Amino acid sequence: MESGEVGKRRLRFYGAGDYATYWQVDEAVEIVRRFDDVWSSRNVADVIELHNAQQLVQAGFVPQSLTDIEKLGLAATSSRIRSSVARFFTSVDSSNLDELIDGVPFEYHTDLLVLLGNNRAFERCDADQMLSVLTTNGIHLRELLGNKKLVRAYDLHVREVLLRDPRNAELLIQHHFMKDRREELHIPPSVTPADTRVLMSRYVQIEEANPNYVRLIETAPISQLTGVDARLKLEAKRRHERQTEAVFKDNPGVKSGVELSISDDQDEPVITALDGMVATYSYSRKWLEHTMDYASVLNNFQHLFEFADRDVLLTLPAYRAELGVFERFFTTTGHTDYQIGAAYRIRDMSSTLQTQLAFTFLGGSGIELESVVSWFFQEYLPAEFDAHGFTFSPSAKDSSFLEKTRHLLVEMESVVRQFGLYVEDGEIDRELLAIVSDTVRYKQVPSLVKGKYLYSTDNPEIRGVLDALFSDQSSMTYISEEVRGDDLAEVLIRNQVTYEDFADHQRPILDHLVALEVLSNNRGRIEIASPSQFLILRSIYSQEAASYVHLSGPARALADEMVDRGWLRMASTLLTSAEASYLNYQLNKAEFSNGPELRNKYLHGSQADAEGRDAHFGAYLATLKLTIALVIKINDDFATVASAHGGVSTTRCAD
């Protein structure tokens, strides 16, 4: 620890959980042992390094080779260092601040602020002088805002610095809107919502405004606490549109999208392909023409278009597990954003185009999709499940798509309310329905089925199991160049892997999974212990829920065991939590601020103005798609109950 050393990276204690801590043990011991030799010629960087070395030793990070006497000696010296460091920073005041606080390396900026704050230097030193000295040492505003004691002590002065440059709006945007903040920022109490709004408005106008931050303002919820109002959101929206247009003006980017077609000579109902980021679907005209009865139309949405999987979990939502590494860690996401990635965008485009294909194809034969939905509620449910009283009124054929969209949104909410009353009372009281006017809460719509879904609990054990098996960030994904996969599950399914194939650092996780009976060690070969248990866990990881009612008897027994272990919990609602969040994203602002808000905008008359009959066609298709998705879920509820009582044993609408 030489004061004159330049460019040498200083020792730093990163915490007991950081691997870098272990690499510095020997260096820390050497610094502590040399304390008496260097203290007389120390500077502030030396003092902070001693502080870090003392923390390492105090936390027990010392070489195992030391004798007990040597460890006691280190502990005694460590205690003296702690006192000396405290005396150094307690001596800092306005008379010696410029002299003592000089030449602080970047890695010690946070430690410097913590030590100054803990030893009340901010209370002894003038704000202008302290902030000038810290700035001279290369400490930026972001780092200043990271220290609560400094911000409290120099409230008005920090506010002045913050509001001076519109680029500082990024700090306020991170604090208020960003979902995954890497550090906590403390905003001066004197900064008002009006200050915040003015600074963000100035930021939106500057040339170097980051499109990611502009978008966060655009999608932020309107709030008096943050200063975000409709005018500011519109400013951000228009600026973001100009930025996006400029980006693609000279750079067409990577082609992505969905292509749908109808083949006259294709026997297979559907042929799919993926070319780069372009998904193609070819549908058989013969199949479509032979499935035009109303029941088959709905079955096509569920099975041919794959709106739901075999357990009738909707495929339409954005699921966290399908986000790529870049999308998870390198995209700027607001804390009220519905996080979507490339997989969701492709699926959203394909499902909308599939709805359009069905709308156009059936319309050519005089079949309206809204009439199919009306048939389901008013004819199919009474005939198939003895469920009477449901009503659904299709929109007028000659109405505009603006009128159709508004009407369909009202009818969609109505049938959800009707279903809720039917679940609770076994009938639909029309007078009661007329009184109920609350906004539909999709997460609370009840189910006819008890114990319908399984969810993961917050138990660390199950979280560890799911991450070890299915996360692409797990340390278990690579064994060799020939044996590797996106996750451990893929490695085990596609290869015959032995215990000896795994590296030493992977075996503790392997042992743990075997002990939990998630994996089995069958004479040295590592295998999935139970396919049924594995499928439940995979569904919970990939679709954030599993359908208990669609499990076999033995699989339910395994699920019950996992509930008893505290790994899983049961819930009974029409929709899974992820499905309900998807509907909230599409329809309202109950959870998210970056969605289309179809319900809010169309029912309140605040949708964007547009010209022509087809101007609102996209919104109509999106609403139609959501309505059919709800039909699929409601049908599954009735079919499951009927199956349990010896009735129909399928979730398909009867032909």
TATA-V282439 format. One record per pair of residues at least 12 apart in sequence whose ideal C-beta (glycine too) atoms are under 6 Angstrom apart, sorted by the first residue. I is the first residue (numbers start at 1). J is the second residue. Records with the same first field share a line. If there is no record, write none. Layout:
I->J / J
This chain:
1->31 / 38 / 46 / 49
3->41 / 43 / 46
10->49 / 105 / 107
11->24 / 27 / 49 / 52 / 53
12->52 / 107
13->52 / 55 / 56
16->59
25->61 / 63
28->53 / 56
31->53
32->53 / 57 / 74 / 77
35->77 / 81
44->100 / 101 / 104
45->103 / 104 / 105
47->85 / 88
48->108 / 111
50->81
51->85
54->78 / 81 / 82
57->74 / 78
58->78
89->115 / 119
90->119
92->121
93->124
94->125 / 126 / 129
97->125 / 133
98->133
101->133
104->137
109->139 / 143
113->147 / 150
117->147 / 149
122->150 / 153
127->154 / 157
145->185 / 186
146->183
148->186
151->186 / 188
155->188 / 189 / 190
156->190
158->188
159->188 / 190 / 191
163->195 / 199
166->202 / 203 / 206
169->199 / 200 / 203
170->213
172->196
173->213 / 216
175->187
176->226
177->216 / 220 / 334
179->333 / 334 / 335
193->224 / 227
196->227
197->227 / 232
200->217
201->232
204->235 / 236 / 239
211->243
212->332
214->236 / 239 / 240
215->240
216->334
217->236
218->233 / 236 / 237 / 240
219->334 / 593 / 594
220->593
221->336 / 593
256->277
257->278
258->279 / 349 / 350 / 353
259->280
260->281 / 353 / 357
261->282
262->283 / 285
263->282
264->285
266->284
269->284 / 287 / 304
270->283 / 304
279->346 / 350
288->361
294->372 / 375
295->653 / 654 / 655
297->372
298->653
299->652 / 653
301->628
302->632
305->354
307->629 / 632
308->632
311->547 / 550
312->636 / 651
313->543
314->579 / 629
316->351 / 582
317->578 / 579 / 582
318->340 / 344
319->543
321->541 / 542
322->343
323->341
327->341
336->592 / 593
337->594
338->585 / 592 / 594 / 595
351->625
352->621
355->621 / 624 / 625
356->621
369->624
370->394
371->394
373->392 / 627 / 631
374->392 / 394
376->631
377->390 / 392 / 415
384->654
385->638 / 642
389->428
390->418
392->411 / 415
395->407
400->613
401->616 / 617 / 620
402->616
404->620
405->602 / 616 / 619 / 620 / 623
406->602
408->623
409->599 / 602 / 603 / 623
412->627
413->440
416->440 / 445
417->436
419->634
420->445 / 446
423->446 / 448
442->575 / 580 / 583 / 584
443->580
445->574
447->572 / 573 / 574 / 637
448->637 / 641
449->549 / 637 / 640
450->572
451->548 / 570
452->549 / 572
453->545 / 571 / 576
454->546 / 548 / 559 / 568
455->545 / 569
456->540
457->566 / 569
459->566 / 567
462->567
465->518
466->541
468->509
469->488 / 489
470->487 / 489 / 541
472->486 / 487
474->488
476->488 / 506
479->501
483->495
497->526
498->524 / 525
499->521 / 524 / 526
517->529
532->555 / 558
533->558
536->559
544->578
545->576
549->640
574->633
586->598 / 626
587->599
588->600
598->619 / 623
636->651
639->651
